Amino acid sequence: MCGPTRCLPLLLIGIFALNAAAQQRPNILFIMSDDHGYQAISAYGSKVNQTPNIDRLAKEGMRLDRCFVTNSICGPARAVILTGKYNHLNGFTTNEKRFNGAQQTVAKLLQAGGYQTAVIGKWHLVSDPTGFDHWSILQGQGPYYNPGMKTPGGVVKHTGYTTDIITDQTLEWLQKSRDPNKPFFLMYQHKAPHRNWQPPPRYLDKYKDVTIPEPANLFDDYKGRGTPARENQMSIAKHLTPHDLKIAPQPGLNPQQAEVFKKAYEEENKKLAETNPQGDDRTRWNYQRYVKDYLRCVDAADDNVGRVLRYLDDSGLAKNTVVIYTSDQGWYLGEHGWYDKRWMYEESFRTPFLIRWPDKIKPGSVNKDLVMNLDFAETFLEIAGLPVPPEMQGRSLVPVLQGNTPADWRKSVYYHYYEFPQPHHVHPHYGIRTDKHKLIHFYTINEWELYDLEKDPSEMQSRYMDPAYEKIVADLKRQLEELRKQYKDDGTVAEFDSLTPK
């Protein structure tokens, strides 16, 4: 046996070796915007805008074309990403719930595995973050201007544009606060482009003299579907408020900011009052006002993604950092006449997912496998070289990202939405999507819809009652029940107090 003095060099060598190994493990930067539909990303073929900084991740990594969510709504989507479990098991089925931070999360597992963890920006889970070494989060939904950011030490008030401020905080943590001897897991999460779409001053005039292309089904009459679509309360024609449309004074602004906003919209608002368009003409006006503000907020998010990517380049961190860009769900940019999300229809069910992993993912690659936000936690863990707990319900995307999709990869995805009646009066539903078909059950009113995604990609006509699809319906119902059993969705939801702390 060696004495303390003789063993010290060996101990130091071991410590240095551990530190070196830790440094070789990839950093993970998870960038998530709120309500950013894939239709508003140029890497996905957007017809309405350009996102050059987000597109970098597609050019230098992979674009996933069929990434879906388990429940298309803000808080529940975040709970799934943290836990790797459907909402009926993590207890957070609607935005009215409170996330139980005592349960197992990917942040806790990464933290225990030697990662420094941080979350900055939108949180939207009511309870305070757990499993994070550093956190600075918006209070609730958070405003577009002058946010108060909640921290372990209390609320810190900021003045300025929230998208820029979240990035300032992120860069400050990367530059000054993180431990350079540990790999990091950083959740950098924007409020933008969530409702009510307040752009930054620098973009208030962008698109002013541009007519944004309308979706082909902006004036959908819902004749091809049942009761739920006809009863929606998320119509561009009927349900956007004066605040949404910037006709009324904007909340959350200081006097100087309010004056800038007033001047930016004054001329168009005056013209609206004079012409007073009605019917389809007013719907078209609403659409242009709404979508331009939405895109202006997206542009600000893209700017800020660029700021962070440039820092990774300049600091040398880019070489060993996995960068992901996604949204908490999809979004309607006028398709079916709507804004918002919630439905299992494609625009809200599908979310963007772009990832760059130097030397591991082929630049410019595209994947069309069926993947889900249920898989994110498992993916983070495999990237970090850590085991995936058996109770997590997704699968790591690492082999998919490297072009080695397993032979037994899923052939269908399962969805379950709960929140009703408000906001937006979208009936609860669950369903299954395969490569070619989608079956939806609005179970509280026992209505079914079936879509042939090859012949009807815009989902305009349900084929549920069509005799030609009788066998397909029967097979999909069988598969749907199998998925409900697989994911343990028997209609019950884990209660907050019944979850065992871990």
Backbone torsions as a table, in degrees:
resi	resn	phi	psi	omega
1	MET	NA	147.1	179.2
2	CYS	-98.4	153.5	176.6
3	GLY	-80.4	174.6	-177.9
4	PRO	-56.8	-39.9	-177.3
5	THR	-69.1	-43.1	-177.9
6	ARG	-70.4	-29.7	-177.0
7	CYS	-82.3	-20.0	-175.7
8	LEU	-56.1	-46.5	178.9
9	PRO	-59.2	-39.9	179.0
10	LEU	-64.4	-38.5	178.5
11	LEU	-63.7	-44.3	179.9
12	LEU	-63.8	-40.9	177.9
13	ILE	-60.2	-41.1	179.4
14	GLY	-64.1	-42.2	178.9
15	ILE	-63.2	-45.8	179.8
16	PHE	-61.5	-38.3	-180.0
17	ALA	-65.4	-41.0	178.0
18	LEU	-64.3	-42.6	178.7
19	ASN	-62.9	-41.3	179.8
20	ALA	-64.1	-41.5	178.9
21	ALA	-64.4	-39.8	178.5
22	ALA	-62.2	-41.0	-179.7
23	GLN	-67.0	-28.7	-179.6
24	GLN	-76.0	-22.6	176.2
25	ARG	-68.6	138.9	-173.9
26	PRO	-68.0	143.3	164.7
27	ASN	-71.7	154.1	178.7
28	ILE	-126.3	115.3	176.2
29	LEU	-109.3	111.1	-178.0
30	PHE	-104.7	109.9	-179.3
31	ILE	-103.4	122.4	179.2
32	MET	-132.2	122.5	170.3
33	SER	-92.5	170.5	-176.5
34	ASP	-109.2	119.4	176.6
35	ASP	68.9	31.5	179.1
36	HIS	-91.5	100.6	179.2
37	GLY	-68.7	145.3	179.5
38	TYR	-61.1	-23.4	180.0
39	GLN	-67.4	-14.0	-179.3
40	ALA	-109.0	31.7	174.4
41	ILE	-129.4	123.4	-174.2
42	SER	-66.3	-26.1	175.6
43	ALA	-63.2	-22.7	176.7
44	TYR	-97.4	12.6	176.8
45	GLY	84.5	28.3	-179.1
46	SER	-52.8	138.2	175.1
47	LYS	-99.9	3.3	-172.7
48	VAL	-121.8	-14.7	-177.5
49	ASN	-162.3	174.9	176.2
50	GLN	-124.4	138.0	179.5
51	THR	-130.1	74.5	-171.3
52	PRO	-63.0	-32.6	-177.5
53	ASN	-77.1	-42.5	175.2
54	ILE	-64.3	-37.2	179.7
55	ASP	-60.8	-26.2	178.7
56	ARG	-54.0	-38.0	-177.3
57	LEU	-67.1	-32.6	175.8
58	ALA	-71.6	-41.4	-179.2
59	LYS	-68.4	-35.9	-175.8
60	GLU	-100.1	0.5	-178.7
61	GLY	-149.8	-129.7	-174.9
62	MET	-128.0	143.3	170.7
63	ARG	-106.7	123.5	176.2
64	LEU	-96.9	121.9	-173.2
65	ASP	-90.8	-14.4	-178.4
66	ARG	-134.4	67.1	174.5
67	CYS	-103.8	126.1	-174.3
68	PHE	-121.8	162.0	178.2
69	VAL	-107.8	159.4	179.4
70	THR	-84.2	-21.1	-174.1
71	ASN	-163.1	110.5	-169.0
72	SER	-83.4	76.4	178.3
73	ILE	-162.9	150.3	-163.4
74	CYS	-55.4	-67.5	-174.8
75	GLY	-61.8	-48.9	178.0
76	PRO	-56.4	-38.4	178.1
77	ALA	-62.2	-40.3	-180.0
78	ARG	-67.0	-37.4	178.5
79	ALA	-65.2	-38.0	177.8
80	VAL	-64.9	-43.4	-179.1
81	ILE	-62.5	-39.3	-179.3
82	LEU	-72.0	-36.3	-171.4
83	THR	-102.0	-21.1	-173.0
84	GLY	68.4	26.1	-179.2
85	LYS	-134.8	150.1	173.1
86	TYR	-61.8	160.1	-173.6
87	ASN	-66.6	-27.4	178.3
88	HIS	-67.5	-19.6	177.3
89	LEU	-97.8	-31.5	177.7
90	ASN	-89.4	-3.7	171.4
91	GLY	84.9	0.3	-173.5
92	PHE	-115.0	79.5	-174.1
93	THR	-87.4	-27.6	-178.3
94	THR	-137.2	167.3	-179.9
95	ASN	-69.5	-10.2	177.5
96	GLU	-83.3	-8.1	-179.2
97	LYS	-79.7	173.5	175.8
98	ARG	-124.3	124.2	-177.1
99	PHE	-69.7	132.3	177.6
100	ASN	-85.1	99.7	-178.8
101	GLY	-71.1	-4.1	177.7
102	ALA	-77.7	-18.1	-176.9
103	GLN	-77.7	167.2	-179.5
104	GLN	-66.6	135.1	175.8
105	THR	-135.1	162.2	178.8
106	VAL	-65.7	-31.7	178.1
107	ALA	-62.2	-43.2	179.4
108	LYS	-64.5	-40.8	-178.8
109	LEU	-67.1	-41.0	177.5
110	LEU	-67.4	-40.0	178.3
111	GLN	-61.1	-46.1	178.6
112	ALA	-66.4	-25.5	-179.4
113	GLY	-87.7	8.5	173.9
114	GLY	103.5	3.5	177.7
115	TYR	-88.6	144.5	168.3
116	GLN	-87.3	129.2	-171.4
117	THR	-115.8	144.2	179.5
118	ALA	-151.9	147.3	171.7
119	VAL	-133.6	130.7	-177.4
120	ILE	-136.1	124.8	176.8
121	GLY	118.5	-139.0	-176.9
122	LYS	-75.7	134.7	179.8
123	TRP	-117.4	-61.4	169.7
124	HIS	61.9	37.5	178.7
125	LEU	-122.9	10.3	174.5
126	VAL	73.3	-60.3	179.0
127	SER	-73.6	161.1	178.9
128	ASP	-72.9	152.0	178.0
129	PRO	-61.8	143.4	171.3
130	THR	-125.9	151.2	-179.4
131	GLY	86.3	8.1	-179.3
132	PHE	-116.9	131.0	176.9
133	ASP	-71.2	-28.1	179.9
134	HIS	-140.3	136.2	172.4
135	TRP	-149.5	141.8	176.6
136	SER	-146.6	108.7	-167.1
137	ILE	-128.3	153.1	172.9
138	LEU	-67.0	150.7	176.6
139	GLN	-85.1	114.9	-176.7
140	GLY	62.1	-133.7	179.1
141	GLN	-68.3	-35.2	-179.3
142	GLY	81.0	149.1	179.5
143	PRO	-91.0	167.6	174.8
144	TYR	-80.0	-21.4	-178.5
145	TYR	-130.1	145.2	169.9
146	ASN	55.4	56.0	-174.8
147	PRO	-77.5	147.7	163.5
148	GLY	-92.7	125.3	-178.5
149	MET	-104.9	121.8	179.8
150	LYS	-79.7	133.4	178.7
151	THR	-131.7	170.5	176.2
152	PRO	-58.7	-24.1	-179.8
153	GLY	-93.2	2.1	-179.1
154	GLY	122.5	-174.3	-177.4
155	VAL	-88.3	129.6	178.0
156	VAL	-109.3	123.2	-177.6
157	LYS	-87.0	134.9	178.1
158	HIS	-122.8	152.1	175.7
159	THR	-117.4	130.4	-179.6
160	GLY	134.5	-163.2	-175.8
161	TYR	-90.9	126.5	-169.3
162	THR	-58.9	-41.9	-179.7
163	THR	-59.8	-40.9	177.8
164	ASP	-68.4	-39.6	-176.7
165	ILE	-67.8	-41.7	177.2
166	ILE	-59.2	-39.1	178.5
167	THR	-70.5	-40.3	175.9
168	ASP	-55.4	-45.2	-179.4
169	GLN	-65.2	-39.3	179.4
170	THR	-64.5	-46.8	-179.5
171	LEU	-66.3	-36.4	178.0
172	GLU	-63.3	-41.1	178.6
173	TRP	-65.9	-44.0	179.9
174	LEU	-62.6	-39.0	-174.7
175	GLN	-81.9	-37.1	-167.0
176	LYS	-121.1	-26.9	-168.0
177	SER	-108.0	-23.7	-176.2
178	ARG	-75.1	158.9	176.4
179	ASP	-87.3	111.7	-176.1
180	PRO	-67.8	-10.8	179.6
181	ASN	-89.7	1.4	178.8
182	LYS	-125.0	146.7	168.9
183	PRO	-69.7	154.4	-178.2
184	PHE	-118.6	151.9	169.4
185	PHE	-120.7	110.4	-174.1
186	LEU	-121.3	120.4	173.6
187	MET	-97.7	107.3	-176.8
188	TYR	-107.7	106.2	-161.5
189	GLN	-128.9	120.0	-176.9
190	HIS	-90.0	151.2	168.2
191	LYS	-76.5	-39.2	-179.1
192	ALA	-64.5	149.4	-2.5
193	PRO	-99.3	52.2	-179.8
194	HIS	-66.5	156.6	173.6
195	ARG	-52.4	138.5	13.2
196	ASN	-106.0	31.0	165.0
197	TRP	56.9	61.6	175.7
198	GLN	-93.1	113.2	-177.8
199	PRO	-75.7	164.3	173.5
200	PRO	-75.6	157.7	-179.8
201	PRO	-53.0	-35.0	-175.4
202	ARG	-68.0	-16.3	-177.9
203	TYR	-118.6	11.6	-177.2
204	LEU	-62.8	-26.8	-179.8
205	ASP	-100.2	-3.6	-179.0
206	LYS	-65.6	142.2	-177.0
207	TYR	69.9	8.3	-174.9
208	LYS	-57.1	-42.5	-177.2
209	ASP	-105.0	22.9	-179.4
210	VAL	-112.9	141.2	171.8
211	THR	-101.3	114.7	-178.1
212	ILE	-75.1	132.2	179.0
213	PRO	-57.7	136.9	177.5
214	GLU	-85.9	145.4	172.6
215	PRO	-66.9	151.7	-175.8
216	ALA	-62.2	-28.0	-177.5
217	ASN	-107.9	31.8	175.9
218	LEU	-56.7	-35.1	-177.8
219	PHE	-104.8	40.4	176.7
220	ASP	-55.7	132.2	178.2
221	ASP	-99.7	0.0	174.4
222	TYR	64.7	16.0	-180.0
223	LYS	-67.4	-21.4	-178.6
224	GLY	-86.1	1.9	-179.0
225	ARG	-131.6	-179.3	-175.1
226	GLY	-94.5	-152.9	-174.5
227	THR	-59.6	-46.6	-172.5
228	PRO	-55.2	-47.5	-178.0
229	ALA	-63.8	-37.0	-179.3
230	ARG	-71.0	-24.0	-177.6
231	GLU	-95.4	9.2	-176.9
232	ASN	-60.4	153.7	173.5
233	GLN	-128.0	50.1	178.7
234	MET	-138.5	36.2	-175.3
235	SER	-85.3	134.0	174.5
236	ILE	-63.4	-32.7	-179.0
237	ALA	-70.8	-33.9	-168.0
238	LYS	-120.4	-25.5	-163.4
239	HIS	-115.1	-2.3	173.3
240	LEU	-73.6	137.0	-175.9
241	THR	-91.6	165.6	174.6
242	PRO	-56.6	-32.6	175.6
243	HIS	-67.0	-43.7	177.9
244	ASP	-57.5	-42.4	-173.5
245	LEU	-87.7	1.2	177.7
246	LYS	63.4	29.5	173.1
247	ILE	-87.7	-33.1	177.3
248	ALA	-96.8	157.0	175.8
249	PRO	-56.9	143.7	-174.7
250	GLN	-86.1	136.7	177.1
251	PRO	-76.3	155.9	171.4
252	GLY	83.7	4.6	-178.0
253	LEU	-101.7	146.9	170.8
254	ASN	-80.4	169.0	-175.0
255	PRO	-54.7	-40.3	-179.6
256	GLN	-65.9	-44.8	178.7
257	GLN	-64.2	-38.9	179.9
258	ALA	-63.0	-38.1	179.7
259	GLU	-67.9	-38.5	177.0
260	VAL	-62.0	-44.0	178.8
261	PHE	-63.8	-44.8	-178.7
262	LYS	-57.5	-46.0	-179.3
263	LYS	-66.4	-36.6	-177.3
264	ALA	-64.8	-35.2	-175.2
265	TYR	-104.6	-6.2	-170.8
266	GLU	-58.7	-48.4	-175.7
267	GLU	-63.4	-47.7	-179.9
268	GLU	-67.3	-36.9	178.7
269	ASN	-65.8	-37.6	177.6
270	LYS	-64.1	-43.7	179.0
271	LYS	-63.4	-39.0	177.5
272	LEU	-60.0	-45.5	-179.2
273	ALA	-63.4	-35.5	-178.4
274	GLU	-73.5	-42.0	-175.8
275	THR	-86.4	-29.5	177.4
276	ASN	46.0	61.6	-179.1
277	PRO	-64.3	150.3	-178.0
278	GLN	-126.9	163.7	173.6
279	GLY	58.4	-133.3	-177.2
280	ASP	-61.8	-33.0	179.6
281	ASP	-64.1	-39.3	178.6
282	ARG	-70.3	-36.8	175.8
283	THR	-60.1	-42.7	178.5
284	ARG	-63.5	-39.9	178.4
285	TRP	-64.0	-47.2	178.9
286	ASN	-57.0	-43.6	-179.1
287	TYR	-60.6	-47.8	-178.9
288	GLN	-62.1	-44.1	-179.9
289	ARG	-64.1	-47.5	-179.2
290	TYR	-62.0	-52.8	-170.9
291	VAL	-70.1	-32.4	177.9
292	LYS	-65.4	-42.6	177.6
293	ASP	-65.8	-40.0	176.5
294	TYR	-57.9	-48.1	-177.7
295	LEU	-67.7	-33.6	176.2
296	ARG	-63.3	-37.6	176.9
297	CYS	-69.0	-37.9	175.7
298	VAL	-62.3	-42.6	179.8
299	ASP	-59.0	-39.6	178.4
300	ALA	-66.2	-39.7	176.9
301	ALA	-63.5	-42.1	179.2
302	ASP	-62.7	-42.6	175.3
303	ASP	-52.2	-47.0	-173.4
304	ASN	-74.8	-32.1	170.5
305	VAL	-59.8	-41.0	176.9
306	GLY	-60.3	-39.5	178.0
307	ARG	-59.4	-44.0	-177.6
308	VAL	-71.0	-41.2	178.8
309	LEU	-62.9	-38.0	177.8
310	ARG	-65.6	-37.8	177.2
311	TYR	-64.4	-41.7	177.6
312	LEU	-59.4	-41.2	178.2
313	ASP	-63.3	-51.5	-173.8
314	ASP	-66.0	-32.0	-177.5
315	SER	-86.7	-11.3	-176.0
316	GLY	85.5	-0.9	-178.5
317	LEU	-72.1	-23.5	-175.4
318	ALA	-56.9	-33.2	-175.6
319	LYS	-63.0	-28.2	-176.4
320	ASN	-127.3	34.0	179.8
321	THR	-127.2	123.8	171.6
322	VAL	-80.6	125.1	179.9
323	VAL	-116.7	127.0	-179.7
324	ILE	-119.7	137.8	169.5
325	TYR	-123.0	129.8	178.7
326	THR	-152.3	-177.2	174.3
327	SER	-128.6	160.4	180.0
328	ASP	-70.9	-15.6	172.0
329	GLN	-175.2	-177.0	174.7
330	GLY	-82.6	-167.1	-170.9
331	TRP	-165.1	152.0	178.0
332	TYR	-98.0	124.0	174.5
333	LEU	-107.3	53.6	178.4
334	GLY	94.8	-11.2	176.9
335	GLU	-59.5	135.4	-175.5
336	HIS	61.7	16.0	-179.7
337	GLY	78.5	16.6	-169.2
338	TRP	-113.6	162.0	156.9
339	TYR	-119.4	-179.1	179.6
340	ASP	78.7	-157.8	-168.6
341	LYS	-144.8	-130.9	169.1
342	ARG	82.5	-44.0	-174.6
343	TRP	-72.3	159.7	172.5
344	MET	-83.9	0.1	173.7
345	TYR	-64.8	154.5	-163.2
346	GLU	-55.8	-43.0	-173.0
347	GLU	-60.9	-33.4	179.9
348	SER	-97.1	-24.1	-179.0
349	PHE	-76.5	-34.7	-176.9
350	ARG	-94.7	138.5	-178.4
351	THR	-126.3	151.3	176.9
352	PRO	-70.1	149.2	174.4
353	PHE	-151.7	111.7	179.3
354	LEU	-123.3	137.4	-175.8
355	ILE	-143.8	135.9	175.4
356	ARG	-120.1	127.1	177.9
357	TRP	-140.2	95.7	-174.1
358	PRO	-53.2	134.2	178.0
359	ASP	69.3	1.0	179.1
360	LYS	-117.1	-32.3	-179.4
361	ILE	-116.0	131.6	-179.9
362	LYS	-66.6	125.3	179.0
363	PRO	-59.3	139.0	177.6
364	GLY	75.1	13.1	-178.4
365	SER	-82.2	156.1	-178.9
366	VAL	-132.1	137.9	179.5
367	ASN	-125.1	141.7	-179.1
368	LYS	-122.2	17.1	175.1
369	ASP	-68.7	158.0	176.8
370	LEU	-81.8	109.1	179.4
371	VAL	-124.5	166.3	-174.6
372	MET	-141.5	161.1	171.8
373	ASN	-65.3	-15.0	173.0
374	LEU	-61.9	-21.3	-176.6
375	ASP	-91.5	-8.0	-171.2
376	PHE	-65.2	-47.2	-176.9
377	ALA	-60.4	-43.5	-179.8
378	GLU	-63.6	-35.1	178.5
379	THR	-67.2	-45.3	177.5
380	PHE	-56.3	-43.7	-176.6
381	LEU	-66.1	-42.4	179.7
382	GLU	-68.1	-38.1	176.0
383	ILE	-57.7	-39.2	-179.1
384	ALA	-79.8	-4.3	-178.5
385	GLY	76.2	26.3	-177.4
386	LEU	-112.0	151.9	-179.5
387	PRO	-70.2	151.3	177.2
388	VAL	-97.1	122.0	179.6
389	PRO	-60.6	140.5	-176.9
390	PRO	-63.5	-23.6	-178.9
391	GLU	-76.2	-13.9	173.7
392	MET	-67.9	144.2	-169.1
393	GLN	-102.5	-7.7	178.2
394	GLY	-96.6	-168.3	178.0
395	ARG	-134.0	146.1	177.4
396	SER	-61.5	138.6	178.4
397	LEU	-87.9	-1.6	-173.9
398	VAL	-53.1	-49.8	178.9
399	PRO	-63.5	-35.2	177.7
400	VAL	-62.5	-44.4	-178.0
401	LEU	-64.8	-28.5	-178.0
402	GLN	-95.2	11.0	175.9
403	GLY	80.3	18.9	-177.7
404	ASN	-123.2	54.5	-178.2
405	THR	-57.1	125.5	-179.8
406	PRO	-59.8	148.5	-178.9
407	ALA	-62.2	-28.0	-178.6
408	ASP	-97.3	21.7	179.4
409	TRP	-61.9	150.8	-174.4
410	ARG	-56.7	144.3	177.6
411	LYS	-107.1	-0.2	179.9
412	SER	-155.2	161.0	177.3
413	VAL	-128.3	151.2	-175.7
414	TYR	-115.5	140.5	-175.9
415	TYR	-131.7	146.2	175.2
416	HIS	-150.9	117.5	178.3
417	TYR	-112.3	139.5	-171.0
418	TYR	-118.7	-33.1	-161.5
419	GLU	-71.0	121.1	-176.3
420	PHE	-162.7	146.4	4.4
421	PRO	-88.0	-20.0	-177.4
422	GLN	-121.2	153.9	-1.4
423	PRO	-83.7	154.0	169.0
424	HIS	81.3	-2.3	170.0
425	HIS	54.2	49.1	175.4
426	VAL	-97.9	116.7	-175.5
427	HIS	-63.2	139.8	175.9
428	PRO	-55.4	141.7	-179.7
429	HIS	-157.7	155.4	169.4
430	TYR	-132.0	165.2	-177.9
431	GLY	-176.1	179.4	-178.0
432	ILE	-129.6	139.4	172.9
433	ARG	-122.6	129.6	173.7
434	THR	-111.1	-168.7	179.1
435	ASP	-61.6	-34.9	-171.4
436	LYS	-118.9	-17.2	-173.2
437	HIS	-136.8	160.3	176.1
438	LYS	-138.7	125.8	178.1
439	LEU	-116.6	126.4	-177.1
440	ILE	-122.9	135.4	176.9
441	HIS	-118.6	112.1	172.2
442	PHE	-84.9	88.4	-160.7
443	TYR	-75.3	-22.6	179.7
444	THR	-75.0	-19.3	176.7
445	ILE	-120.0	5.4	177.2
446	ASN	51.6	51.4	172.5
447	GLU	-113.9	140.6	-178.5
448	TRP	-117.9	149.7	173.1
449	GLU	-136.9	142.5	177.2
450	LEU	-129.6	134.3	178.5
451	TYR	-125.0	137.0	173.1
452	ASP	-92.8	102.4	-171.0
453	LEU	-73.1	-18.8	175.9
454	GLU	-78.5	-44.8	-177.4
455	LYS	-86.4	-23.9	-174.0
456	ASP	-138.6	66.6	-175.7
457	PRO	-64.2	-21.3	178.7
458	SER	-87.1	-1.4	175.1
459	GLU	55.8	56.5	-178.6
460	MET	-96.2	-21.1	-174.2
461	GLN	-137.4	112.3	175.6
462	SER	-69.5	137.6	179.4
463	ARG	-109.0	17.3	-173.8
464	TYR	-59.8	-38.5	-177.1
465	MET	-93.3	3.4	-179.3
466	ASP	-78.1	120.3	-178.7
467	PRO	-57.2	-27.2	-179.4
468	ALA	-66.1	-18.6	-177.9
469	TYR	-108.1	13.0	-175.5
470	GLU	-59.0	-45.9	-179.3
471	LYS	-67.8	-37.3	178.3
472	ILE	-63.7	-43.9	177.8
473	VAL	-59.0	-46.8	-178.7
474	ALA	-61.5	-42.9	179.8
475	ASP	-66.7	-41.3	-179.9
476	LEU	-67.6	-36.3	176.3
477	LYS	-63.4	-40.0	177.2
478	ARG	-62.8	-46.9	179.1
479	GLN	-63.6	-37.0	-180.0
480	LEU	-62.4	-43.8	178.6
481	GLU	-65.0	-36.1	176.9
482	GLU	-64.0	-40.6	178.5
483	LEU	-67.0	-39.2	178.7
484	ARG	-62.3	-37.3	176.3
485	LYS	-70.6	-43.4	-179.9
486	GLN	-58.2	-41.8	-176.7
487	TYR	-94.0	7.2	174.9
488	LYS	60.7	37.1	179.0
489	ASP	-98.5	89.7	-178.4
490	ASP	-102.7	13.0	179.9
491	GLY	98.3	-10.5	177.4
492	THR	-96.1	157.7	-179.2
493	VAL	-127.4	134.0	178.1
494	ALA	-59.5	131.3	177.8
495	GLU	-85.6	150.6	-177.2
496	PHE	-52.7	-49.5	-173.8
497	ASP	-75.7	-13.3	-176.4
498	SER	-92.9	-7.6	179.7
499	LEU	-75.1	131.6	-177.3
500	THR	-78.7	124.7	178.1
501	PRO	-60.2	141.2	179.2
502	LYS	-137.7	NA	NA
